[in-house]
Structures are given as C-alpha cells and as structure tokens.
Amino acid sequence: MKNNIRDLREQFGFTQQDLADKVSVSRQTIISLETSKYNPSIFLAHKISKIFKLNIEEVFIFEE
C-alpha cells in the first residue's frame, strides 16, 4: 500500500525515530512503512493519521 508518510514526516520536521516514538513502534517499522514493505494495522494507520491531523485516506493510498 502506498502512503505519504515520508513527505508528511518531513513537512512536520520529524525524524523516523520521532515518528516511531510518537506511535510506539520501532524505527524499522517506520522505514518499512515508508518503503511500502509493510502494511499497517488499522490501529497503527489511525495513530499515524492522528499525528498528522489527517484522515487515514489522506495518508494511505488504497489500491485495488
């Protein structure tokens, strides 16, 4: 699943570790999300979206 995490993280001035700490995951998880190697649970997607004050659909791009 594609996402806008890297762009949003950089806009907010967060490092990968900053975002990882905010959503209680490892930095490696953030790396895997940014490179689309890992699809988050709905719970994690919700937490990330809340950090950026956006809807899940604005952060994650669902492809058929």
PDB file with SEQRES, HELIX, SHEET and CRYST1 records, atoms N, CA, C and O in Angstrom:
SEQRES   1 A   64  MET LYS ASN ASN ILE ARG ASP LEU ARG GLU GLN PHE GLY          
SEQRES   2 A   64  PHE THR GLN GLN ASP LEU ALA ASP LYS VAL SER VAL SER          
SEQRES   3 A   64  ARG GLN THR ILE ILE SER LEU GLU THR SER LYS TYR ASN          
SEQRES   4 A   64  PRO SER ILE PHE LEU ALA HIS LYS ILE SER LYS ILE PHE          
SEQRES   5 A   64  LYS LEU ASN ILE GLU GLU VAL PHE ILE PHE GLU GLU              
HELIX    1 AA1 ILE A    5  PHE A   12  1                                   8    
HELIX    2 AA2 GLN A   16  VAL A   23  1                                   8    
HELIX    3 AA3 ARG A   27  GLU A   34  1                                   8    
HELIX    4 AA4 ILE A   42  ILE A   51  1                                  10    
HELIX    5 AA5 ILE A   56  VAL A   59  1                                   4    
SHEET    1 AA1 2 LYS A   2  ASN A   3  0                                        
SHEET    2 AA1 2 PHE A  60  ILE A  61 -1                                        
CRYST1    1.000    1.000    1.000  90.00  90.00  90.00 P 1           1          
ATOM      1  N   MET A   1       0.838  -1.170   0.000  1.00  0.00           N  
ATOM      2  CA  MET A   1       0.000   0.000   0.000  1.00  0.00           C  
ATOM      3  C   MET A   1       0.890   1.242   0.000  1.00  0.00           C  
ATOM      4  O   MET A   1       1.810   1.367   0.808  1.00  0.00           O  
ATOM      5  N   LYS A   2       0.598   2.142  -0.909  1.00  0.00           N  
ATOM      6  CA  LYS A   2       1.374   3.377  -0.966  1.00  0.00           C  
ATOM      7  C   LYS A   2       0.919   4.311   0.151  1.00  0.00           C  
ATOM      8  O   LYS A   2      -0.185   4.187   0.681  1.00  0.00           O  
ATOM      9  N   ASN A   3       1.802   5.249   0.493  1.00  0.00           N  
ATOM     10  CA  ASN A   3       1.451   6.205   1.538  1.00  0.00           C  
ATOM     11  C   ASN A   3       2.267   7.486   1.372  1.00  0.00           C  
ATOM     12  O   ASN A   3       3.206   7.562   0.580  1.00  0.00           O  
ATOM     13  N   ASN A   4       1.873   8.470   2.141  1.00  0.00           N  
ATOM     14  CA  ASN A   4       2.533   9.778   2.124  1.00  0.00           C  
ATOM     15  C   ASN A   4       3.329  10.028   3.406  1.00  0.00           C  
ATOM     16  O   ASN A   4       3.605  11.179   3.744  1.00  0.00           O  
ATOM     17  N   ILE A   5       3.693   8.985   4.107  1.00  0.00           N  
ATOM     18  CA  ILE A   5       4.320   9.142   5.418  1.00  0.00           C  
ATOM     19  C   ILE A   5       5.625   9.929   5.339  1.00  0.00           C  
ATOM     20  O   ILE A   5       5.831  10.852   6.126  1.00  0.00           O  
ATOM     21  N   ARG A   6       6.494   9.588   4.422  1.00  0.00           N  
ATOM     22  CA  ARG A   6       7.790  10.273   4.350  1.00  0.00           C  
ATOM     23  C   ARG A   6       7.600  11.774   4.119  1.00  0.00           C  
ATOM     24  O   ARG A   6       8.201  12.592   4.815  1.00  0.00           O  
ATOM     25  N   ASP A   7       6.770  12.129   3.148  1.00  0.00           N  
ATOM     26  CA  ASP A   7       6.530  13.555   2.858  1.00  0.00           C  
ATOM     27  C   ASP A   7       5.931  14.272   4.061  1.00  0.00           C  
ATOM     28  O   ASP A   7       6.362  15.370   4.413  1.00  0.00           O  
ATOM     29  N   LEU A   8       4.944  13.656   4.687  1.00  0.00           N  
ATOM     30  CA  LEU A   8       4.302  14.275   5.849  1.00  0.00           C  
ATOM     31  C   LEU A   8       5.279  14.408   7.009  1.00  0.00           C  
ATOM     32  O   LEU A   8       5.330  15.440   7.677  1.00  0.00           O  
ATOM     33  N   ARG A   9       6.049  13.356   7.237  1.00  0.00           N  
ATOM     34  CA  ARG A   9       7.029  13.373   8.330  1.00  0.00           C  
ATOM     35  C   ARG A   9       8.016  14.514   8.129  1.00  0.00           C  
ATOM     36  O   ARG A   9       8.339  15.235   9.073  1.00  0.00           O  
ATOM     37  N   GLU A  10       8.489  14.676   6.911  1.00  0.00           N  
ATOM     38  CA  GLU A  10       9.445  15.742   6.624  1.00  0.00           C  
ATOM     39  C   GLU A  10       8.799  17.120   6.753  1.00  0.00           C  
ATOM     40  O   GLU A  10       9.435  18.056   7.238  1.00  0.00           O  
ATOM     41  N   GLN A  11       7.539  17.254   6.323  1.00  0.00           N  
ATOM     42  CA  GLN A  11       6.820  18.530   6.470  1.00  0.00           C  
ATOM     43  C   GLN A  11       6.679  18.921   7.934  1.00  0.00           C  
ATOM     44  O   GLN A  11       6.754  20.102   8.274  1.00  0.00           O  
ATOM     45  N   PHE A  12       6.473  17.927   8.805  1.00  0.00           N  
ATOM     46  CA  PHE A  12       6.309  18.186  10.227  1.00  0.00           C  
ATOM     47  C   PHE A  12       7.655  18.293  10.950  1.00  0.00           C  
ATOM     48  O   PHE A  12       7.703  18.629  12.134  1.00  0.00           O  
ATOM     49  N   GLY A  13       8.741  18.007  10.237  1.00  0.00           N  
ATOM     50  CA  GLY A  13      10.067  18.103  10.836  1.00  0.00           C  
ATOM     51  C   GLY A  13      10.410  16.952  11.765  1.00  0.00           C  
ATOM     52  O   GLY A  13      11.242  17.096  12.661  1.00  0.00           O  
ATOM     53  N   PHE A  14       9.764  15.798  11.551  1.00  0.00           N  
ATOM     54  CA  PHE A  14      10.028  14.618  12.381  1.00  0.00           C  
ATOM     55  C   PHE A  14      11.098  13.751  11.738  1.00  0.00           C  
ATOM     56  O   PHE A  14      11.154  13.624  10.515  1.00  0.00           O  
ATOM     57  N   THR A  15      11.938  13.161  12.559  1.00  0.00           N  
ATOM     58  CA  THR A  15      12.824  12.098  12.081  1.00  0.00           C  
ATOM     59  C   THR A  15      12.015  10.806  12.089  1.00  0.00           C  
ATOM     60  O   THR A  15      10.906  10.761  12.622  1.00  0.00           O  
ATOM     61  N   GLN A  16      12.572   9.773  11.503  1.00  0.00           N  
ATOM     62  CA  GLN A  16      11.900   8.468  11.561  1.00  0.00           C  
ATOM     63  C   GLN A  16      11.752   8.028  13.013  1.00  0.00           C  
ATOM     64  O   GLN A  16      10.728   7.460  13.391  1.00  0.00           O  
ATOM     65  N   GLN A  17      12.766   8.287  13.821  1.00  0.00           N  
ATOM     66  CA  GLN A  17      12.705   7.906  15.231  1.00  0.00           C  
ATOM     67  C   GLN A  17      11.644   8.711  15.976  1.00  0.00           C  
ATOM     68  O   GLN A  17      10.944   8.165  16.829  1.00  0.00           O  
ATOM     69  N   ASP A  18      11.516  10.001  15.666  1.00  0.00           N  
ATOM     70  CA  ASP A  18      10.479  10.829  16.297  1.00  0.00           C  
ATOM     71  C   ASP A  18       9.100  10.237  16.056  1.00  0.00           C  
ATOM     72  O   ASP A  18       8.309  10.075  16.985  1.00  0.00           O  
ATOM     73  N   LEU A  19       8.818   9.914  14.788  1.00  0.00           N  
ATOM     74  CA  LEU A  19       7.507   9.358  14.461  1.00  0.00           C  
ATOM     75  C   LEU A  19       7.320   8.000  15.112  1.00  0.00           C  
ATOM     76  O   LEU A  19       6.243   7.700  15.628  1.00  0.00           O  
ATOM     77  N   ALA A  20       8.354   7.183  15.092  1.00  0.00           N  
ATOM     78  CA  ALA A  20       8.282   5.865  15.726  1.00  0.00           C  
ATOM     79  C   ALA A  20       7.938   6.006  17.209  1.00  0.00           C  
ATOM     80  O   ALA A  20       7.095   5.271  17.724  1.00  0.00           O  
ATOM     81  N   ASP A  21       8.579   6.936  17.886  1.00  0.00           N  
ATOM     82  CA  ASP A  21       8.313   7.149  19.312  1.00  0.00           C  
ATOM     83  C   ASP A  21       6.873   7.616  19.535  1.00  0.00           C  
ATOM     84  O   ASP A  21       6.226   7.193  20.494  1.00  0.00           O  
ATOM     85  N   LYS A  22       6.375   8.478  18.663  1.00  0.00           N  
ATOM     86  CA  LYS A  22       5.029   9.020  18.825  1.00  0.00           C  
ATOM     87  C   LYS A  22       3.949   7.953  18.661  1.00  0.00           C  
ATOM     88  O   LYS A  22       2.890   8.045  19.282  1.00  0.00           O  
ATOM     89  N   VAL A  23       4.204   6.952  17.838  1.00  0.00           N  
ATOM     90  CA  VAL A  23       3.200   5.905  17.614  1.00  0.00           C  
ATOM     91  C   VAL A  23       3.594   4.561  18.244  1.00  0.00           C  
ATOM     92  O   VAL A  23       2.947   3.542  18.002  1.00  0.00           O  
ATOM     93  N   SER A  24       4.646   4.571  19.042  1.00  0.00           N  
ATOM     94  CA  SER A  24       5.072   3.394  19.820  1.00  0.00           C  
ATOM     95  C   SER A  24       5.425   2.182  18.957  1.00  0.00           C  
ATOM     96  O   SER A  24       4.997   1.060  19.226  1.00  0.00           O  
ATOM     97  N   VAL A  25       6.217   2.438  17.914  1.00  0.00           N  
ATOM     98  CA  VAL A  25       6.750   1.347  17.103  1.00  0.00           C  
ATOM     99  C   VAL A  25       8.252   1.566  16.943  1.00  0.00           C  
ATOM    100  O   VAL A  25       8.792   2.574  17.401  1.00  0.00           O  
ATOM    101  N   SER A  26       8.914   0.629  16.299  1.00  0.00           N  
ATOM    102  CA  SER A  26      10.352   0.791  16.075  1.00  0.00           C  
ATOM    103  C   SER A  26      10.611   1.673  14.859  1.00  0.00           C  
ATOM    104  O   SER A  26       9.737   1.844  14.009  1.00  0.00           O  
ATOM    105  N   ARG A  27      11.792   2.221  14.784  1.00  0.00           N  
ATOM    106  CA  ARG A  27      12.207   2.998  13.615  1.00  0.00           C  
ATOM    107  C   ARG A  27      12.151   2.117  12.368  1.00  0.00           C  
ATOM    108  O   ARG A  27      11.800   2.588  11.287  1.00  0.00           O  
ATOM    109  N   GLN A  28      12.495   0.846  12.519  1.00  0.00           N  
ATOM    110  CA  GLN A  28      12.456  -0.091  11.389  1.00  0.00           C  
ATOM    111  C   GLN A  28      11.039  -0.221  10.827  1.00  0.00           C  
ATOM    112  O   GLN A  28      10.862  -0.372   9.618  1.00  0.00           O  
ATOM    113  N   THR A  29      10.040  -0.163  11.692  1.00  0.00           N  
ATOM    114  CA  THR A  29       8.648  -0.221  11.226  1.00  0.00           C  
ATOM    115  C   THR A  29       8.338   0.999  10.365  1.00  0.00           C  
ATOM    116  O   THR A  29       7.695   0.874   9.323  1.00  0.00           O  
ATOM    117  N   ILE A  30       8.788   2.174  10.791  1.00  0.00           N  
ATOM    118  CA  ILE A  30       8.565   3.391  10.009  1.00  0.00           C  
ATOM    119  C   ILE A  30       9.271   3.285   8.661  1.00  0.00           C  
ATOM    120  O   ILE A  30       8.703   3.659   7.635  1.00  0.00           O  
ATOM    121  N   ILE A  31      10.494   2.785   8.654  1.00  0.00           N  
ATOM    122  CA  ILE A  31      11.228   2.582   7.398  1.00  0.00           C  
ATOM    123  C   ILE A  31      10.436   1.647   6.477  1.00  0.00           C  
ATOM    124  O   ILE A  31      10.285   1.927   5.288  1.00  0.00           O  
ATOM    125  N   SER A  32       9.935   0.546   7.022  1.00  0.00           N  
ATOM    126  CA  SER A  32       9.174  -0.420   6.227  1.00  0.00           C  
ATOM    127  C   SER A  32       7.878   0.186   5.693  1.00  0.00           C  
ATOM    128  O   SER A  32       7.467  -0.115   4.572  1.00  0.00           O  
ATOM    129  N   LEU A  33       7.243   1.027   6.482  1.00  0.00           N  
ATOM    130  CA  LEU A  33       6.033   1.706   6.012  1.00  0.00           C  
ATOM    131  C   LEU A  33       6.368   2.667   4.877  1.00  0.00           C  
ATOM    132  O   LEU A  33       5.689   2.681   3.849  1.00  0.00           O  
ATOM    133  N   GLU A  34       7.410   3.467   5.061  1.00  0.00           N  
ATOM    134  CA  GLU A  34       7.785   4.462   4.053  1.00  0.00           C  
ATOM    135  C   GLU A  34       8.177   3.831   2.721  1.00  0.00           C  
ATOM    136  O   GLU A  34       7.982   4.435   1.666  1.00  0.00           O  
ATOM    137  N   THR A  35       8.718   2.642   2.763  1.00  0.00           N  
ATOM    138  CA  THR A  35       9.134   1.963   1.535  1.00  0.00           C  
ATOM    139  C   THR A  35       8.067   0.982   1.029  1.00  0.00           C  
ATOM    140  O   THR A  35       8.309   0.204   0.107  1.00  0.00           O  
ATOM    141  N   SER A  36       6.895   1.036   1.646  1.00  0.00           N  
ATOM    142  CA  SER A  36       5.740   0.196   1.265  1.00  0.00           C  
ATOM    143  C   SER A  36       6.039  -1.297   1.363  1.00  0.00           C  
ATOM    144  O   SER A  36       5.476  -2.096   0.615  1.00  0.00           O  
ATOM    145  N   LYS A  37       6.918  -1.670   2.278  1.00  0.00           N  
ATOM    146  CA  LYS A  37       7.224  -3.084   2.502  1.00  0.00           C  
ATOM    147  C   LYS A  37       6.352  -3.678   3.604  1.00  0.00           C  
ATOM    148  O   LYS A  37       6.381  -4.885   3.848  1.00  0.00           O  
ATOM    149  N   TYR A  38       5.583  -2.827   4.263  1.00  0.00           N  
ATOM    150  CA  TYR A  38       4.762  -3.260   5.388  1.00  0.00           C  
ATOM    151  C   TYR A  38       3.450  -2.489   5.339  1.00  0.00           C  
ATOM    152  O   TYR A  38       3.449  -1.267   5.189  1.00  0.00           O  
ATOM    153  N   ASN A  39       2.339  -3.199   5.465  1.00  0.00           N  
ATOM    154  CA  ASN A  39       1.032  -2.569   5.557  1.00  0.00           C  
ATOM    155  C   ASN A  39       0.638  -2.509   7.031  1.00  0.00           C  
ATOM    156  O   ASN A  39       0.646  -3.530   7.718  1.00  0.00           O  
ATOM    157  N   PRO A  40       0.297  -1.332   7.512  1.00  0.00           N  
ATOM    158  CA  PRO A  40      -0.011  -1.187   8.929  1.00  0.00           C  
ATOM    159  C   PRO A  40      -1.369  -1.770   9.287  1.00  0.00           C  
ATOM    160  O   PRO A  40      -2.249  -1.916   8.439  1.00  0.00           O  
ATOM    161  N   SER A  41      -1.514  -2.096  10.553  1.00  0.00           N  
ATOM    162  CA  SER A  41      -2.836  -2.461  11.062  1.00  0.00           C  
ATOM    163  C   SER A  41      -3.698  -1.207  11.013  1.00  0.00           C  
ATOM    164  O   SER A  41      -3.176  -0.097  10.916  1.00  0.00           O  
ATOM    165  N   ILE A  42      -5.001  -1.377  11.078  1.00  0.00           N  
ATOM    166  CA  ILE A  42      -5.886  -0.213  11.073  1.00  0.00           C  
ATOM    167  C   ILE A  42      -5.616   0.656  12.298  1.00  0.00           C  
ATOM    168  O   ILE A  42      -5.739   1.879  12.230  1.00  0.00           O  
ATOM    169  N   PHE A  43      -5.255   0.044  13.398  1.00  0.00           N  
ATOM    170  CA  PHE A  43      -4.944   0.779  14.626  1.00  0.00           C  
ATOM    171  C   PHE A  43      -3.717   1.673  14.415  1.00  0.00           C  
ATOM    172  O   PHE A  43      -3.739   2.848  14.783  1.00  0.00           O  
ATOM    173  N   LEU A  44      -2.655   1.128  13.829  1.00  0.00           N  
ATOM    174  CA  LEU A  44      -1.441   1.908  13.580  1.00  0.00           C  
ATOM    175  C   LEU A  44      -1.707   2.985  12.530  1.00  0.00           C  
ATOM    176  O   LEU A  44      -1.234   4.112  12.675  1.00  0.00           O  
ATOM    177  N   ALA A  45      -2.452   2.657  11.482  1.00  0.00           N  
ATOM    178  CA  ALA A  45      -2.787   3.650  10.460  1.00  0.00           C  
ATOM    179  C   ALA A  45      -3.549   4.816  11.085  1.00  0.00           C  
ATOM    180  O   ALA A  45      -3.322   5.973  10.733  1.00  0.00           O  
ATOM    181  N   HIS A  46      -4.443   4.509  12.002  1.00  0.00           N  
ATOM    182  CA  HIS A  46      -5.216   5.549  12.690  1.00  0.00           C  
ATOM    183  C   HIS A  46      -4.296   6.425  13.543  1.00  0.00           C  
ATOM    184  O   HIS A  46      -4.418   7.650  13.529  1.00  0.00           O  
ATOM    185  N   LYS A  47      -3.377   5.801  14.284  1.00  0.00           N  
ATOM    186  CA  LYS A  47      -2.448   6.562  15.126  1.00  0.00           C  
ATOM    187  C   LYS A  47      -1.577   7.499  14.290  1.00  0.00           C  
ATOM    188  O   LYS A  47      -1.371   8.656  14.654  1.00  0.00           O  
ATOM    189  N   ILE A  48      -1.075   6.997  13.182  1.00  0.00           N  
ATOM    190  CA  ILE A  48      -0.225   7.818  12.313  1.00  0.00           C  
ATOM    191  C   ILE A  48      -1.035   8.981  11.737  1.00  0.00           C  
ATOM    192  O   ILE A  48      -0.561  10.117  11.705  1.00  0.00           O  
ATOM    193  N   SER A  49      -2.233   8.698  11.291  1.00  0.00           N  
ATOM    194  CA  SER A  49      -3.089   9.745  10.727  1.00  0.00           C  
ATOM    195  C   SER A  49      -3.394  10.831  11.746  1.00  0.00           C  
ATOM    196  O   SER A  49      -3.420  12.014  11.408  1.00  0.00           O  
ATOM    197  N   LYS A  50      -3.622  10.438  12.982  1.00  0.00           N  
ATOM    198  CA  LYS A  50      -3.907  11.406  14.044  1.00  0.00           C  
ATOM    199  C   LYS A  50      -2.710  12.315  14.300  1.00  0.00           C  
ATOM    200  O   LYS A  50      -2.884  13.507  14.557  1.00  0.00           O  
ATOM    201  N   ILE A  51      -1.504  11.772  14.235  1.00  0.00           N  
ATOM    202  CA  ILE A  51      -0.292  12.571  14.433  1.00  0.00           C  
ATOM    203  C   ILE A  51      -0.244  13.705  13.416  1.00  0.00           C  
ATOM    204  O   ILE A  51       0.132  14.830  13.745  1.00  0.00           O  
ATOM    205  N   PHE A  52      -0.631  13.398  12.173  1.00  0.00           N  
ATOM    206  CA  PHE A  52      -0.584  14.385  11.104  1.00  0.00           C  
ATOM    207  C   PHE A  52      -1.891  15.175  10.968  1.00  0.00           C  
ATOM    208  O   PHE A  52      -2.018  16.039  10.101  1.00  0.00           O  
ATOM    209  N   LYS A  53      -2.863  14.862  11.843  1.00  0.00           N  
ATOM    210  CA  LYS A  53      -4.167  15.550  11.827  1.00  0.00           C  
ATOM    211  C   LYS A  53      -4.855  15.425  10.464  1.00  0.00           C  
ATOM    212  O   LYS A  53      -5.411  16.389   9.938  1.00  0.00           O  
ATOM    213  N   LEU A  54      -4.802  14.215   9.911  1.00  0.00           N  
ATOM    214  CA  LEU A  54      -5.414  13.920   8.620  1.00  0.00           C  
ATOM    215  C   LEU A  54      -6.275  12.671   8.729  1.00  0.00           C  
ATOM    216  O   LEU A  54      -6.176  11.923   9.701  1.00  0.00           O  
ATOM    217  N   ASN A  55      -7.117  12.451   7.730  1.00  0.00           N  
ATOM    218  CA  ASN A  55      -7.868  11.204   7.628  1.00  0.00           C  
ATOM    219  C   ASN A  55      -6.923  10.110   7.141  1.00  0.00           C  
ATOM    220  O   ASN A  55      -5.914  10.396   6.497  1.00  0.00           O  
ATOM    221  N   ILE A  56      -7.247   8.879   7.446  1.00  0.00           N  
ATOM    222  CA  ILE A  56      -6.429   7.745   7.011  1.00  0.00           C  
ATOM    223  C   ILE A  56      -6.240   7.774   5.496  1.00  0.00           C  
ATOM    224  O   ILE A  56      -5.149   7.497   4.997  1.00  0.00           O  
ATOM    225  N   GLU A  57      -7.305   8.110   4.763  1.00  0.00           N  
ATOM    226  CA  GLU A  57      -7.246   8.128   3.304  1.00  0.00           C  
ATOM    227  C   GLU A  57      -6.300   9.194   2.760  1.00  0.00           C  
ATOM    228  O   GLU A  57      -5.858   9.104   1.615  1.00  0.00           O  
ATOM    229  N   GLU A  58      -5.987  10.202   3.575  1.00  0.00           N  
ATOM    230  CA  GLU A  58      -5.065  11.244   3.147  1.00  0.00           C  
ATOM    231  C   GLU A  58      -3.601  10.836   3.361  1.00  0.00           C  
ATOM    232  O   GLU A  58      -2.691  11.428   2.780  1.00  0.00           O  
ATOM    233  N   VAL A  59      -3.391   9.835   4.187  1.00  0.00           N  
ATOM    234  CA  VAL A  59      -2.041   9.346   4.470  1.00  0.00           C  
ATOM    235  C   VAL A  59      -1.740   8.075   3.672  1.00  0.00           C  
ATOM    236  O   VAL A  59      -0.645   7.912   3.135  1.00  0.00           O  
ATOM    237  N   PHE A  60      -2.721   7.185   3.604  1.00  0.00           N  
ATOM    238  CA  PHE A  60      -2.531   5.888   2.945  1.00  0.00           C  
ATOM    239  C   PHE A  60      -3.362   5.817   1.665  1.00  0.00           C  
ATOM    240  O   PHE A  60      -4.525   6.218   1.644  1.00  0.00           O  
ATOM    241  N   ILE A  61      -2.753   5.305   0.610  1.00  0.00           N  
ATOM    242  CA  ILE A  61      -3.417   5.198  -0.683  1.00  0.00           C  
ATOM    243  C   ILE A  61      -3.777   3.745  -0.913  1.00  0.00           C  
ATOM    244  O   ILE A  61      -2.908   2.910  -1.165  1.00  0.00           O  
ATOM    245  N   PHE A  62      -5.066   3.449  -0.824  1.00  0.00           N  
ATOM    246  CA  PHE A  62      -5.542   2.091  -1.008  1.00  0.00           C  
ATOM    247  C   PHE A  62      -5.661   1.815  -2.490  1.00  0.00           C  
ATOM    248  O   PHE A  62      -6.300   2.572  -3.220  1.00  0.00           O  
ATOM    249  N   GLU A  63      -5.051   0.740  -2.932  1.00  0.00           N  
ATOM    250  CA  GLU A  63      -5.092   0.354  -4.338  1.00  0.00           C  
ATOM    251  C   GLU A  63      -5.871  -0.937  -4.478  1.00  0.00           C  
ATOM    252  O   GLU A  63      -5.735  -1.846  -3.660  1.00  0.00           O  
ATOM    253  N   GLU A  64      -6.678  -1.013  -5.505  1.00  0.00           N  
ATOM    254  CA  GLU A  64      -7.469  -2.219  -5.765  1.00  0.00           C  
ATOM    255  C   GLU A  64      -6.583  -3.310  -6.332  1.00  0.00           C  
ATOM    256  O   GLU A  64      -7.062  -4.407  -6.619  1.00  0.00           O  
TER     257      GLU A  64                                                      
END                                                                             
